[in-house]
Amino acid sequence: MTASSVPDRAIDQLHANLRAAGIAPSPDDIQGVIDKGFLSRLRDFEQVIQGVISDATPDYLDESRPSPSVGLPGEPPERVFGASSPIGALAAQLRARQISPVELAKQALADIAARDPQLNAFQQVLADHALAAARRAEGQIAAGDYRGPLHGIPVAVKDLLALRGTRTTAGSKIFAERVTNFDAAAVERLEAAGAVIVGKTRLSEFAYSPGSNNAHYGPTHNPHAADRDTGGSSSGSGAAVGAGLVLAALGTDTGGSIRIPAALCGIVGLKPTFGRVSLYGVTPLAWSLDHLGPMTRSVGDAALLLHVLAGPDSRDPRTRPDGAFALPENLDAGARGLRVGVLGDDGSGGPLGSDAALAAWRAGLAALEAAGAELVPIDIPALESLRLINSAILALEASAFHEPMLRTRLADYGEFMRQRVIAAYAYGPRAFVQAQQARAALRRQCDALFGQVDLISTPAQPGSAPALGSIGSTAFTGPFNALGWPAICLPVGSDAGLPLGLQLAGRPWDEATMLRAARAIEAALTPAQP
């Protein structure tokens, strides 16, 4: 892209807003903003908001969104999902004391030591913390204090989450030595359930990239091919689970950062409904778009993790008082009676993906149909507008968080992150409110789709993993962050050994239906275990 392809007004506005904010990027950074295409969709965004009525209620004041209607889960579940759940299978052995949490932790740490030098999935390996937690779990289980299926299970968390006494770098140089004296809410919930946290995983700088590119700590290699990327920003979590180093990991998702690495690494990635899981203790990227959720080897394991993570938290006003998640009783019930919308026109005017990606997606859809679902062709041209709105809100909220550091530590940002975040200053003074007004209108338009279908399916990514250091696509993921709907990606095929995925999105607060459909696909496409 050249400067001539960007409106002069946008470049003038960028300079003026940066000066007003006291931020002084170099001419090379301004040119980098242009060359990297960070302003390429600004004109399209302005066209979207042109139709906004000036007195329309913005999304943050819209009270029409549905509330949770699920019951509280009560005590930790005795039921697990058997052979279809790697965690469930191990949990039964741990509870029966056939295997030891300490043995599992030592094996995970040995696997990390052997493979992570090639993968670069871990920012920190917490061997002492993990072994202490494993010994504690072993003693509790021996004493009859069994806490549920995660008790004694090795897991990892993205290095955006605070963990008491450890550094939380957020993938940055700026926070490289930041040590927290508290735990993120999700860490509290994992440890209360007896999970053994073995380390904190790598991410793109401040989570602001759909690839693993990181100027400070390097990219994360895809476990299926070392010369391919994992996607981002939950890069290390995707690689750690995909390589079998841990049974589950936590990621965050603002435009697809759980689902992109899940799709490219051949695992399951679940973005819950906005407000389902507390983000207390998580370094923000964009407050109204951030989600936190599990990355696992199976649909059943994702359900188990969501059960543990979900629920209200007075420290995070985004959570709902009745937002706990009860494990579905009918996870293996198939898809009979479900109407699944199959995406046709997405508003982009282009193909939805490569031939291989579309063939794998159709294989997953065929499995759904064989399990009893009705496939309903559906056009959603509003997805293109939602992509633009998500990108704009993300940029504007991220720049608000980073502005103090942009003033004082601009040179400590890596080039990609620095130029991407300063590009937000090209937006006009009313852009944020106009974007929220458009967001509310698009939400109402898309909510109406549930009069026709129960779920919506898209490819997870337009293709397989790109070259190492390249970025994934938010084309099918970002719109569901803007809407706040739950969405899940799972593997449905491969291309030359590289995984390909399918995405399902569902009604707000109805993860159970989405998980049941995902499990039907998984059951049909996963080879039977001997």
N, C-alpha and C positions, 0 to 999 in steps of 0.2 A: 504494500500500500504506500502511496505517496501523499505528500501534503495536499496536492491538488485534488485528491479524491475525498478529502475531509473538508467540510464547510469551514470557510475562514472564520465565521462567527464562533464555531466550536473551539477553534484554536485560540482565538482572542479571549473567549470565556475561560478556557483552561488557564491561560496566563494570568488573567485578572483575578480569578478565584484563588489561585495558588499564592499570588502576592498578598491578597487580603488575609489569607490564613497564615502568613508568615513562613511559607514553605518555599525553598529556593532550589529547585532541581536544575541540573545542568542542561545546556542545549542538547547534549547527547541523549539525556533522558526524555526530553520532549520529543525528539526525533524517534526514539525507541518506542514511545507510546504510539506514535503514528505507524511506524514500520511493523510493529507487532499486531496491528489491527485492533487495538483496544478502543478505538473510536469508530470502528467500522459500522457498528449497528446503531450509532447515535441518531442518525437521520430516521432509521426505521422506528426507533423508540418514540421519537417526536411525532411520527405519523400515528402511532398507536394512541398517544395521549391527546391528539388533536380532537378526537371525538368525545373526550371527557366533558361532561357538563360541569360548569364551575361550582355549582352548589351540591354536587353528588357527595354522598357520605363516603369518606375514605374507609379502607378495609379495617383499620385498627379501631374504628368505632362501630363496625357492623356487628350487631348482636344476633343476626339470623343464623349463625353457624350452629350446627347440632352439638349437643352435649353428650358426654358418655352415657351409655345405658346398660353397662355391664355391672355385675355384682362384684363385691370385694372378694379377693381370692382366699382369705382366711389363712389357715395353716399351710406350711410348705406341702406340696402335693406328694402323696405316696406313689401315684401313678407316673410312670415314664413311658416313653414311646418305643421301647423294645429295640429290636434289631435295626429299625429305621433311624435310631438316634444313637450316634456314637457316645454321647454323654450318658444317655440312659443306660446303654449296655455296660459302661464302666461303673456307673453309679450303683447298679445292682451288685457288682463284685466288691466295690468299696464298702458298701453297707454290710455285706456278708463277711467282710474282712478276708476275702480271698486275695486281694491285692492291697498294697499300702499306699496312702497318699504320698509318703516320703519317696517310695520307689518311683511313683509317677512324676513327682517333681524333679527328682534326680535325672530321670530319663529325658524329660523336657529340656532341662538345662544342658544335658550332654548333646542333645540334638541341636539346640541353638548354637552351642560352641562349635559343633562340626559344620553346620550349614550356613550360619548367618554371615560369616566372612564373605561368602559368595552372594548372599541375598541382600544384605544391608537392610534387614527388616526391623532391627531393634535399635532404638536410641539408647536405652539402658537395660541391662540384664540385672535383675534384682535377686541374685542367688541367695543371699542371707535372708532377705525378706520372705522369699518363697519357701525355703527350707523350714523357717520358723513357723510359717503358716501351715505347712504340710504336717509338721510334728504336732501342732495344735489340733489340726483336723483329725489326725490319727488317734490322739488321746480322747477327743470328744466322741468319735465313733465307737471306740472301745468302751467308753463309759455309758453308751446308750443315748448320747446326745446327738442324734443324727438330724441334720438340718435340711435335707432334701437333695435333689439330684446334682447340685453343683458342689456338694461338700467333698473337698479333696481334689477337685478337678483343676488342672493347670489352665490358666487363661492369661491373656495380655490386654493391656489398655493403651489406647492412643495417647501420645504424649502431649495432648491438649488438656488431659484430665489431671487435676491435682491429686497427688498421693503423698501423704504426710511424710516429711523428711527426705523427699526426693526432688530432683530438679524437674521442672515442667517447662521445657524449652519452647513449646509450640513450634518446633522446627526452625527456630530463629537464632541468630547470633545475639539479638537484643535480650532475650530471656535465657541465655545459655547457662547462667548461674543462679537462676531464680529457684529457690527452695521454699516449698510451701509447708506451713505448720498445720494443715488441715487436709481432709480428703474431699474429693468431689462426691456428690450424692451417689453417683453410680458406683464409685469405688466402695462407699459405705455399704451399699446394698449387696454388692458381690461378696464382700468380706463377711457380712452378716449371714450370708447363705453358705459360707464355708469355702468359697472358691479360693484358689491359690494363685495369686498374681505373680507371674514369673518375670515380667518386664514391661517396659513402655515402648511403644512402637513408633517408627519414623513416619513422617508426613511431609508434604510440601510446606514451604515456609508460611507460617500462620494459616495453614489449611486453604490458601487461596490459589489453588490450581487443581484441575482435574487430572493431573499427572503427578508422578513422583519427583519431578524436577525440584531440586533443592540446592541452592548455591553454596550452602554451608556444610551440609552433611552428605551430599551426593544422592543419586537416584536409587530406587529399590528395584531389584531385578525380579522379573516374573518367574515364579517357581517352575513354570512349564518350558521356559526358554530364556536363558540368561541375557540374550540380546534384545528382549522385549520388556516393555514397561508394565508395571502393575496397575497403572491408573492411580488417581488420587482423589481426595487428599489422604484418605485412610490407607496409604500405601503399605506401610509395614504390617498393619493388621491383616490386610488381604493376603500378603505374601506369607505371613506366619501361619495363618490357618490353611492356606492353599498348599503350603509345603509340609503340613502335618506337624509343625513345631509345637503348636498348642491346639486344644480342642475348640476354642472359641476366643474371640477378641472383640473389643468394643471399638466402634468408629463413630465419627460424626458426619453429618450430611447436610450441606447447605445448598448444593446444586447437583448432588449425585455422589458425594464423597464416600458413602458406604457402598452404594450400588455399582458404581463404576469399577472399583477394584474387585468387588465380588464377581462381577461378570467376567472380567479379564483374567481372574485367577481361578475360575471354576468352582466357586463356593456360593453359599447363600448369604445375601445381604438384606437386612430388613430395616427400612426407615419407618418408624411408627408414626401415628398421627401426631401432629404438632401439639405439644402439651401433654403427651402421654408419659414422657420420661423427663425427669429433672435434669437441667443443664447447670445446676449450681456447681461451682468449682471447675467449670470448663471454660477455657479461654475463648471468648466469642469471635466469630467471624461476622455474622449478621444476625442480630438478635431475633428478628421476626421470621427468619428462614432456617435457623440452626435446628437440627434434630440429632438425637443420640440413639444408637441402636446396636444390635448384635451382628456379628459376622461369624458364620458357623459352617460346619460341614453338612448339615442337614436342616430341613424345614422344622422337624421336631425339636432340634436343639435351639433353633431361633425362637420357637415358642417358649421353651423353658427359660431362656435368657430374658425374653420380654416379660414373662411372669415375674421374675426377680427384680427387674429394673423399673417397671412401671409403677406409677402411683403419685399421689400428691406430695408436694414439698413446699412448706411455707417460705422457704428461702428462694424459690423460683416462682414468681407470680404467673408464669405461663402454664404451670401445671393446674389440673382441675381437681377439685376435692374428691370426685368419684372416678378418677382416671386410672385406677388399678386394673390389671389385666388378668382375668381368670383363664386358666388353661382350657382350651376347647375340648369338650368330651368327644367330638366327632371328627377329629383330625383325619382319621383314615376312612371317612365315610364316602369318599369319592366326590364327584362334582355334580351329581344328579340334581336337576332343578335350577342350576346356576345359569344365568345368562351372561356370557362373556363378550364384551365389545371388542372387536378386532379392528385395530386402527387402520384406516385407509388414508384419507387426506389429512396430513398434519399441518397444513398451512404453509409449508416450506416451498412447495413447488418441485421438490426433488424426490429421488427414491428414498425409501426408508432405511436402506442398508445394502450391503453387498449381497451377492447371490447366496453365499454360504450362510451369512447371518440370517437372511430371510428364510432359507431352507430349514435351519435349526429352529427358528421361531415357529414355523409352521408345524414342525414335528412336535413341539411342545403343545401347540394348539390342538393338534390331532389327538394327542394323549388326553387332553381335557375333554374333547368331544367323546372319545371312547369311554371316558369315565362318567358320562351322562350330561355334560354341559351342552348348552345351546350356544353356538358361535354366531354372533350378530355383527355383521359388517357395520362399522361406524366411522364417520368422518368427524374429526375434531380440529378444524382449521384454527381454532383459538389457541392451540398449543404454540403456534409461532409467536403470537402476542404474549403469551405467558412466559416464553423463553426470554423475550426482551424485558418484560417487567421484572422477572426474577433477577436477571443480570443487573438491571438498573438499581433495584432496591439493595441487592448485595453490595454493589459498588458504593452506594451512598452510605449505608450503615457501616461498612468496613472502614471507609475513610473517616467517619466520625470517631470510631474507636482508635484509629491509628494517628489521628491528627497531632496529638501532643508529641508522639515519637517521631513523626515526619518532620516536625519543626526542629527537634534536637538531635536526632540520630539517623537522619536520612541516609547517610553513607553506610550505615550498618545493615541496611536491607540489601538482599540480593537483587540483581538487576531486574529479573522477571517480576518479583513481588513489588519492588519499588515503583516500577513503571506502571504496573497494573493498578496499584492503589492510587497513584496520583492522577491517573486517567479519569477517576471519578469527578475531579474538579472541572471537567468539561460540561457537566450537567448544569442546567439552568437553576435559578433560585427556587422555583416552584416545583421542580421535577419530582421530589420525594412525595409530596402530597398528591400530585397528579398521578404518579405511579400507583399510589395506594387507592386512589379513586378508580383507576382502571382495573386494579387487582380485584376490587369488590365487585365490579360489573362482570368481569371474567369468571369470578368464583360462582356467581349466581347462574351464569350461563352454563358452566360446566356441571354444577350441582344438578341441573335439570336432566343430565344424561342418565342419572340413576333411575329415572322413570322408564328407561328403555333397557338398562343392563344392571347387573350386580357388581361387575368388575370390568376393568379395561385392561387390555393387553397390548404391549408394544415390544419390539426388540429391546433388549437391555442396552446394547451398543450397536452402532451401525456396522461394526466389523470386529475383528479380533484385536488382540493387544498390539499397539503400535510399537515402533522402535523405542529402545530405552531412552528415557529423557523426554519423549514426546508426550503430548497430553491426550487424554480420552475425550469423549464427547458428552456434553450435558444435554444433548438434543431431546432425549426422551426422559431424562431424570429431573432437570431443572423445573419444568412446569409443575411437578407435584410437590416441590418445595414451596413454590408460590401459593399453591392451593392448600398445603398442609395435610394432604391426604396420605394415608399409609400406602407404602409401595414396597414390593419385594422383588429381588432378582435371584434367579437360580439357573444353574447350568442345564442346557438342553442339547448340546452338541459341540462339535469342534471343527476347526479348519486347520489342517496341517499340524495337528497336535495342540493347537491353541484354543482355549475354551470359548464358547459362544453362549449367550444367555438370553433369557426371556424375562420380561418385567410384567408384573400384575400390580394394578393400583385399585384401591377399593374405597368404599364410603368411609368418611371420618369415623373413628372409634370402632370400626368393624374389622379389625385385623383377623378375627377368627375365621370369617368367610374367606378372606384372602389366603390365609395359611392353609385352609382345607383344600382350596383349588391348587395351591402350589404343591402340597403334599401329593395330590392326585397325579400331577405331572411327574414329580420325583419318583413315585412308586412305579410308574409306567416306564420311565427311561433309565432308572438305575438298575444295573445288573443284579440279579439275586445273589446274595452272599452264600458261599458254600457252607 
